[in-house]
Amino acid sequence: MTMLRRKLDVQADMLVSHTKGEVKITGQGDHIGVDLRSPKLGRYMIWKGRQQLRPATLRRADEALRSAGLSVDVTMRGRQVGRLGKDAKPALFDRLLGVAPVQFHYFRLIRSALFGVRS
């Protein structure tokens, strides 16, 4: 992968609609925020992501984000449930599940997806 010579500065604010719910995407400086606004959408993303995301795809996305000096924080109902990019610190469990370089907060993720409540 080609490394970028300088870091990117992100400015973003948009709302994306899906049949399962809305996703708010924001960007400020070196952080991109992806907020899954409904538990239904969260469950859908977990299921589809588990089926479609391959470790090589995650590694390439992580390399691109790190080379650009960016982090993506995924939140559900206002609570951080995952991170990818320069600030991600995958745990042993992430590696065992094959989702590293993504850092997940599993309890928050499951609780928000199933019950739609903050943890």
C-alpha angles and dihedrals in degrees: 000000000000113000119225117243094218137025122258126240111212126208113177141145120167143136120222120197124213129175088252096049146295131303120204114206119194132172132193123170109311098350129085117193123205112188116191100205101196134047088225091059090045092055090047092050092048091051096044093041091052090052100041111027113091124196091244090054092050091048092051092048091048093049091050092049093046093048089052091046092242137138128198117210116196116204132182119201090347098308124108111245102165147009136199130181135030098349097043117116108184115207127221090264090056089053093047091052091048095240098112128146083050116084111214131189096212101187092051091044096051095041093049093045095047103035105017092229133123118257 
